[in-house]
């Protein structure tokens, strides 16, 4: 099964163990073909053109929105295309934040990606809201034991990572939604690291906002998604102004188009969005039970091998329960960048640094880690190459 999937990714040539999918996943032929088809047969701007290329582009863009919506189990009218997950989170901070008043609070955690921290810090400077934080436990999970003490009527939003991009830990969403509903708080999930691992049912999750980026889900860079409940999109003011997001423009005032157009000012990332739609359609047809079993097998190999390597400290859950195959580790006496460079010379692509999660690394008294992240195209040869490369790095560095 993995060989058949892997063959659909032209970049995965022999000699490359690509273990950096949490940063950017590779694109399958189905996505490459969709983007190429658009760019070579129907490249035009969308929505207002009446010539045949513009009409074809508009139809393809609308179809992409429907494909993304189907992957998430929501209406297409609730899908907002953005330039990425970071842009989607900033949109919520700006537009939902505009509905908040001084003294209101947002609840975050200590393991969030910077894109789910900095926009809220900027909001506090603009509006005087309060930020509250859930702790991170020794397993690299958000400590939900503090939920009740941190939640009260002043909390208007709980914004958390569905999956940590450092520890791979999966959030207990049901517990968060239940606690937030008791005080009337909305729930936003940063889904950047969960969306690549199979279709979602956002309505069943019970959350109010969901964000992710295309390049994490085997689609092009430069496109992302914000899903929000229709009533929230209707209530929120627009984030950016310009063409396409208006109903009527006068010299001194304007009125807004209905959502999602209200939040898509200017020319959108058309080709990238079409690629994202193709990725979601392709992903939705895959055998996810088999893929999940393979990912767990490979993740267990990583955890077992790292656990048996002297001087290695793994951040995050040591078991497969409620985790995805994102494994970050520190090797005593070695800098993550040095490890990555040596392993690259062995054909292994990793990520080294703080992974845009400096507070989380500070929690574990580390400046950075080396991260191996798997995807549906990963196989045993990648893990073999990883440990061969790690042995080489240890021999050189220690």
Backbone torsions as a table, in degrees:
resi	resn	phi	psi	omega
1	UNK	NA	-45.9	-178.3
2	UNK	-64.3	-39.4	179.4
3	UNK	-60.9	-39.7	179.3
4	UNK	-65.6	-39.2	177.0
5	UNK	-68.9	-45.6	-176.6
6	UNK	-60.5	-33.7	-178.9
7	UNK	-66.5	-15.0	179.3
8	UNK	-85.5	1.6	-179.1
9	UNK	-116.1	96.4	-173.7
10	UNK	-58.5	-27.5	-176.3
11	UNK	-73.3	-18.6	-175.1
12	UNK	-85.3	72.2	-179.0
13	UNK	-84.2	160.2	177.0
14	UNK	-56.1	140.0	-179.1
15	UNK	95.1	-5.9	176.7
16	UNK	-113.5	117.0	170.9
17	UNK	-102.2	97.3	-174.4
18	UNK	-88.8	105.2	-177.6
19	UNK	-121.9	43.3	179.1
20	UNK	-129.5	33.6	-175.5
21	UNK	-70.8	-21.4	176.3
22	UNK	-69.0	-21.2	176.0
23	UNK	-88.4	-49.0	175.3
24	UNK	-154.1	123.4	175.0
25	UNK	-85.2	152.9	179.2
26	UNK	-80.0	165.0	-175.1
27	UNK	-105.9	132.7	177.2
28	UNK	-79.5	168.5	-179.7
29	UNK	-57.8	-35.5	-178.9
30	UNK	-59.9	-36.6	179.3
31	UNK	-78.6	-45.2	178.7
32	UNK	-58.9	-41.1	179.8
33	UNK	-66.7	-39.2	179.9
34	UNK	-64.7	-43.5	179.6
35	UNK	-66.8	-45.2	179.6
36	UNK	-61.2	-41.9	179.5
37	UNK	-60.7	-45.0	178.3
38	UNK	-62.4	-48.5	-174.1
39	UNK	-68.9	-23.2	-176.5
40	UNK	-106.0	-12.2	-178.3
41	UNK	-125.2	-22.0	-174.9
42	UNK	-146.3	27.1	179.4
43	UNK	-65.2	118.1	178.3
44	UNK	-168.8	170.6	174.3
45	UNK	-80.2	161.5	-172.8
46	UNK	-107.0	163.2	167.0
47	UNK	84.6	-44.2	-172.9
48	UNK	-109.7	-18.0	-176.7
49	UNK	-71.3	149.7	179.4
50	UNK	-115.9	-2.5	176.1
51	UNK	-80.6	168.3	-169.1
52	UNK	-64.8	-36.2	179.0
53	UNK	-66.1	-43.7	-179.6
54	UNK	-64.2	-38.7	179.4
55	UNK	-67.6	-39.2	178.3
56	UNK	-66.2	-41.0	178.6
57	UNK	-63.9	-42.4	179.9
58	UNK	-63.2	-42.3	178.7
59	UNK	-63.9	-42.0	-179.1
60	UNK	-67.4	-37.3	178.8
61	UNK	-65.8	-42.8	178.2
62	UNK	-65.6	-38.0	178.5
63	UNK	-65.4	-36.8	177.6
64	UNK	-62.1	-40.1	178.5
65	UNK	-62.4	-40.1	179.1
66	UNK	-66.9	-38.6	179.6
67	UNK	-65.8	-41.3	177.0
68	UNK	-63.9	-44.0	180.0
69	UNK	-60.5	-40.8	179.5
70	UNK	-63.7	-38.0	179.0
71	UNK	-63.8	-29.5	-178.1
72	UNK	-99.3	-8.3	180.0
73	UNK	71.5	38.1	-177.3
74	UNK	-135.3	166.3	176.5
75	UNK	-69.0	145.4	179.7
76	UNK	-61.5	-29.4	-178.9
77	UNK	-68.0	-10.2	179.1
78	UNK	-101.6	6.2	180.0
79	UNK	-97.9	122.3	175.5
80	UNK	-110.0	123.9	174.0
81	UNK	-82.6	134.8	178.7
82	UNK	-128.5	-173.8	177.5
83	UNK	-87.1	-2.6	-180.0
84	UNK	161.8	179.6	179.0
85	UNK	-64.1	-40.7	179.3
86	UNK	-59.3	-43.8	178.9
87	UNK	-64.0	-37.6	179.1
88	UNK	-64.1	-42.6	179.1
89	UNK	-67.5	-39.1	175.9
90	UNK	-64.1	-35.5	177.4
91	UNK	-59.8	-46.7	179.5
92	UNK	-64.2	-44.0	-179.6
93	UNK	-60.0	-38.7	-179.5
94	UNK	-76.5	-51.9	-170.1
95	UNK	-82.0	-46.3	173.1
96	UNK	-69.7	-35.8	177.6
97	UNK	-60.3	-28.8	178.9
98	UNK	-67.5	-18.9	178.6
99	UNK	-87.5	-6.4	-178.8
100	UNK	-93.5	161.5	-178.0
101	UNK	-129.5	162.8	179.3
102	UNK	-53.4	134.6	-177.9
103	UNK	99.9	-21.1	173.3
104	UNK	-69.2	162.1	-174.8
105	UNK	-134.4	152.1	172.2
106	UNK	-120.2	133.0	179.8
107	UNK	-101.8	122.1	179.9
108	UNK	-120.6	-166.7	175.4
109	UNK	-139.7	171.8	-178.5
110	UNK	-82.8	1.1	178.5
111	UNK	-111.1	10.8	-174.6
112	UNK	-69.1	147.0	168.0
113	UNK	-61.6	149.4	-178.4
114	UNK	-55.2	-29.0	-179.5
115	UNK	-69.8	-14.3	173.9
116	UNK	-109.5	18.6	172.9
117	UNK	-122.3	-55.2	-172.6
118	UNK	-60.9	-43.2	178.8
119	UNK	-58.9	-34.7	179.3
120	UNK	-74.9	-34.3	173.2
121	UNK	-61.9	-40.8	178.2
122	UNK	-65.3	-36.3	177.8
123	UNK	-64.8	-38.7	178.8
124	UNK	-61.2	-36.9	179.3
125	UNK	-67.2	-32.5	-178.9
126	UNK	-81.4	-38.1	-165.6
127	UNK	-124.6	-7.9	178.3
128	UNK	76.9	22.5	175.2
129	UNK	-75.3	167.0	-179.8
130	UNK	-105.3	141.8	172.3
131	UNK	-105.5	133.6	174.6
132	UNK	-121.7	155.9	-173.0
133	UNK	-136.3	134.3	168.5
134	UNK	-84.6	145.4	-179.4
135	UNK	-77.6	170.3	175.2
136	UNK	-113.6	130.7	-177.5
137	UNK	-84.5	-179.7	-174.5
138	UNK	-65.8	-21.3	178.4
139	UNK	-87.8	3.0	-179.5
140	UNK	78.1	24.9	176.0
141	UNK	-107.4	154.8	171.8
142	UNK	-66.0	127.3	-178.6
143	UNK	-82.1	102.2	-176.4
144	UNK	-82.9	0.7	177.4
145	UNK	-66.2	-19.9	179.4
146	UNK	-93.0	5.7	-176.3
147	UNK	-57.6	-52.9	-173.9
148	UNK	-62.4	-38.0	-178.2
149	UNK	-72.3	-24.2	-177.9
150	UNK	-93.7	-13.8	-176.2
151	UNK	-101.4	128.5	170.6
152	UNK	-151.6	-173.7	-174.1
153	UNK	-64.3	-17.8	179.4
154	UNK	-76.9	-20.5	180.0
155	UNK	-78.2	116.8	-179.5
156	UNK	-99.1	-18.9	-177.9
157	UNK	-150.1	137.8	169.7
158	UNK	-111.4	119.5	-175.8
159	UNK	-123.6	111.0	-171.9
160	UNK	-137.8	156.7	174.0
161	UNK	-73.3	128.8	174.2
162	UNK	-64.4	-39.3	175.4
163	UNK	-138.4	134.6	177.8
164	UNK	-69.9	134.9	178.0
165	UNK	-79.9	-1.8	178.1
166	UNK	-110.6	-49.3	-174.0
167	UNK	-97.0	-14.0	-178.2
168	UNK	75.6	2.7	-176.3
169	UNK	-70.6	135.6	179.4
170	UNK	-95.1	131.1	-179.1
171	UNK	-69.8	143.9	170.4
172	UNK	-80.7	86.4	-173.2
173	UNK	-65.0	-39.6	-177.0
174	UNK	-59.7	-40.7	179.7
175	UNK	-66.2	-39.0	179.6
176	UNK	-67.2	-45.8	-179.0
177	UNK	-62.9	-42.2	-179.6
178	UNK	-62.6	-44.6	-178.9
179	UNK	-69.0	-40.4	-179.5
180	UNK	-65.3	-38.2	-178.8
181	UNK	-64.6	-26.1	179.4
182	UNK	-64.6	-27.9	-179.3
183	UNK	-113.0	7.1	177.5
184	UNK	77.5	20.2	-179.9
185	UNK	-85.9	145.2	174.3
186	UNK	-83.8	158.4	-178.4
187	UNK	-124.0	127.2	175.3
188	UNK	-114.4	131.7	174.9
189	UNK	-113.2	130.3	167.6
190	UNK	-81.9	103.3	-173.4
191	UNK	-98.0	17.7	-174.5
192	UNK	-54.6	-39.2	-176.4
193	UNK	-95.9	-7.4	176.8
194	UNK	-95.7	-36.6	-174.4
195	UNK	-57.0	-31.9	179.3
196	UNK	-71.4	-7.9	-171.1
197	UNK	-108.0	33.6	171.8
198	UNK	118.2	158.2	-177.7
199	UNK	-56.3	154.1	-177.9
200	UNK	-120.0	155.6	172.0
201	UNK	-121.3	87.8	-173.4
202	UNK	-66.8	-32.3	177.9
203	UNK	-64.1	-40.1	178.7
204	UNK	-68.5	-34.5	177.7
205	UNK	-63.0	-31.0	177.2
206	UNK	83.1	12.1	-179.6
207	UNK	-84.9	175.4	-176.1
208	UNK	-111.7	-27.2	178.3
209	UNK	-137.0	148.4	174.6
210	UNK	-146.7	135.7	-176.6
211	UNK	-132.4	142.2	171.3
212	UNK	-160.1	166.1	-178.5
213	UNK	-111.1	148.2	-177.0
214	UNK	-63.3	-38.5	-174.4
215	UNK	-69.9	-11.9	173.6
216	UNK	-84.7	-18.9	-175.4
217	UNK	-113.5	37.7	171.1
218	UNK	69.7	26.3	-179.7
219	UNK	-119.9	176.8	-178.7
220	UNK	-66.5	162.4	168.8
221	UNK	-70.1	163.1	170.9
222	UNK	86.0	9.9	176.8
223	UNK	-138.5	146.3	177.1
224	UNK	-150.3	-179.8	-175.1
225	UNK	-135.5	135.2	162.1
226	UNK	-116.6	122.2	167.0
227	UNK	-102.8	137.9	173.4
228	UNK	-146.8	152.1	176.3
229	UNK	-59.6	144.0	-173.7
230	UNK	-55.9	-39.2	-177.4
231	UNK	-66.9	-29.3	177.2
232	UNK	-74.9	-42.9	176.6
233	UNK	-60.0	-37.6	178.7
234	UNK	-67.7	-36.3	-175.3
235	UNK	-81.0	-26.6	-173.8
236	UNK	-81.1	139.1	173.8
237	UNK	-73.5	159.2	179.5
238	UNK	-66.6	158.0	-179.4
239	UNK	-92.2	-46.3	-179.2
240	UNK	-120.5	147.0	179.0
241	UNK	-109.4	152.6	178.4
242	UNK	152.7	-156.5	179.8
243	UNK	-68.5	155.0	173.3
244	UNK	77.0	-19.5	-177.9
245	UNK	-99.7	11.9	-174.5
246	UNK	-112.7	156.8	168.0
247	UNK	-97.7	-44.4	-179.1
248	UNK	-150.5	138.2	178.5
249	UNK	-121.5	126.3	169.8
250	UNK	-112.7	174.9	-178.7
251	UNK	-63.1	-32.8	-173.8
252	UNK	-113.2	-7.1	179.8
253	UNK	-160.2	163.7	179.2
254	UNK	-142.1	161.2	171.4
255	UNK	-120.4	158.2	-168.5
256	UNK	-102.0	150.1	171.2
257	UNK	-70.0	164.4	175.3
258	UNK	-72.4	155.9	174.4
259	UNK	-66.4	148.4	5.1
260	UNK	-84.9	-8.7	-176.4
261	UNK	-57.2	-32.5	-179.5
262	UNK	-54.5	-26.3	-175.9
263	UNK	-108.3	12.4	-178.2
264	UNK	-123.5	64.4	-178.9
265	UNK	-68.3	140.1	175.1
266	UNK	76.6	-171.9	179.0
267	UNK	-73.2	123.1	-178.1
268	UNK	-78.4	172.4	175.5
269	UNK	-77.2	77.7	-167.0
270	UNK	-62.5	-55.7	-178.8
271	UNK	-60.5	-41.0	179.3
272	UNK	-65.2	-38.9	178.2
273	UNK	-66.1	-38.7	176.7
274	UNK	-64.3	-39.3	174.6
275	UNK	-63.2	-38.7	178.1
276	UNK	-65.2	-41.7	176.8
277	UNK	-60.3	-42.7	178.4
278	UNK	-63.6	-39.0	178.9
279	UNK	-63.6	-45.3	-179.1
280	UNK	-65.4	-38.4	177.6
281	UNK	-65.0	-43.1	178.7
282	UNK	-64.9	-45.3	-179.6
283	UNK	-62.6	-39.0	-176.7
284	UNK	-64.3	-18.8	-177.7
285	UNK	-98.6	3.0	-175.2
286	UNK	-85.1	158.0	178.6
287	UNK	-82.1	87.9	-169.3
288	UNK	-71.3	-26.3	176.2
289	UNK	-64.2	-42.1	178.7
290	UNK	-68.6	-40.9	-179.9
291	UNK	-64.0	-44.9	-179.9
292	UNK	-61.9	-39.8	179.2
293	UNK	-63.7	-41.0	178.5
294	UNK	-66.4	-42.8	179.2
295	UNK	-62.3	-40.4	178.5
296	UNK	-66.1	-40.9	177.3
297	UNK	-58.9	-47.3	-178.3
298	UNK	-68.3	-39.6	178.3
299	UNK	-63.1	-40.1	178.0
300	UNK	-63.5	-38.4	176.3
301	UNK	-61.2	-42.5	177.6
302	UNK	-61.6	-49.3	-177.5
303	UNK	-63.2	-42.9	-179.5
304	UNK	-65.2	-46.1	-177.4
305	UNK	-67.0	-40.8	177.6
306	UNK	-67.7	-38.3	178.9
307	UNK	-63.5	-26.1	-179.7
308	UNK	-93.6	1.5	-177.9
309	UNK	-95.4	121.9	-179.0
310	UNK	-58.8	139.0	175.6
311	UNK	81.8	1.6	-178.4
312	UNK	-96.3	135.9	175.7
313	UNK	-123.7	119.3	-179.9
314	UNK	-93.2	129.4	172.9
315	UNK	-88.5	132.5	175.9
316	UNK	110.7	178.6	-176.9
317	UNK	-58.2	139.1	178.8
318	UNK	-90.8	-4.1	177.2
319	UNK	-116.0	174.1	-179.4
320	UNK	-87.3	-3.5	-176.4
321	UNK	-68.8	126.9	176.6
322	UNK	49.8	54.0	175.1
323	UNK	-149.5	155.2	173.6
324	UNK	-108.3	166.9	-175.0
325	UNK	-78.9	61.6	171.2
326	UNK	-117.7	114.0	-172.1
327	UNK	-126.1	116.4	178.7
328	UNK	-110.0	140.0	-177.1
329	UNK	-145.8	156.7	173.7
330	UNK	-116.1	137.1	175.5
331	UNK	-109.9	114.8	-175.7
332	UNK	-56.3	128.2	178.3
333	UNK	87.8	2.2	-178.0
334	UNK	-130.7	138.6	177.4
335	UNK	-82.8	139.4	-179.3
336	UNK	-55.2	-37.8	-179.0
337	UNK	-66.7	-36.3	177.4
338	UNK	-65.6	-42.0	177.3
339	UNK	-59.5	-46.5	-177.7
340	UNK	-63.7	-40.1	-179.7
341	UNK	-66.1	-43.5	179.7
342	UNK	-66.5	-41.5	-178.9
343	UNK	-70.7	-29.8	173.9
344	UNK	-62.6	-37.3	177.9
345	UNK	-65.2	-18.4	176.3
346	UNK	-97.6	7.9	177.3
347	UNK	85.9	16.7	-177.5
348	UNK	-112.2	120.3	-179.3
349	UNK	-95.9	115.8	179.8
350	UNK	-126.3	-178.8	176.0
351	UNK	-125.8	134.8	178.5
352	UNK	-129.6	139.9	179.6
353	UNK	139.8	-155.9	179.8
354	UNK	-95.4	-1.5	172.9
355	UNK	56.8	35.1	-178.3
356	UNK	55.4	38.8	178.3
357	UNK	-145.5	59.7	-177.8
358	UNK	-63.9	-42.5	178.8
359	UNK	-59.8	-35.7	179.2
360	UNK	-66.9	-43.1	178.5
361	UNK	-65.7	-36.8	176.5
362	UNK	-62.5	-36.6	177.8
363	UNK	-57.4	-33.2	-179.3
364	UNK	-102.9	14.4	176.0
365	UNK	58.7	43.9	178.7
366	UNK	-130.4	144.4	174.5
367	UNK	-81.9	-28.5	-179.1
368	UNK	-171.5	173.9	179.0
369	UNK	-141.4	168.2	170.5
370	UNK	-101.6	134.0	-173.7
371	UNK	-121.5	129.6	170.5
372	UNK	-110.3	124.6	-178.1
373	UNK	-129.3	129.7	-174.2
374	UNK	-100.4	163.1	177.2
375	UNK	-143.4	-176.5	-174.6
376	UNK	-64.4	-18.3	178.9
377	UNK	-93.9	-1.4	-179.4
378	UNK	-71.2	147.9	178.2
379	UNK	-143.7	-178.0	-175.6
380	UNK	-62.6	-29.4	179.1
381	UNK	-64.0	-31.7	177.1
382	UNK	-65.5	-41.4	-179.9
383	UNK	-69.2	-39.7	175.8
384	UNK	-58.6	-45.7	179.8
385	UNK	-65.0	-37.5	178.8
386	UNK	-58.9	-50.0	-176.0
387	UNK	-72.5	-30.8	173.7
388	UNK	-65.6	-41.5	178.1
389	UNK	-67.1	-39.0	179.2
390	UNK	-64.8	-38.8	177.5
391	UNK	-62.7	-39.5	177.8
392	UNK	-64.2	-43.4	-179.7
393	UNK	-63.5	-43.4	179.7
394	UNK	-63.1	-38.8	-179.0
395	UNK	-65.5	-37.3	-178.2
396	UNK	-78.6	-41.1	-168.8
397	UNK	-90.9	-25.6	-171.9
398	UNK	-109.6	NA	NA
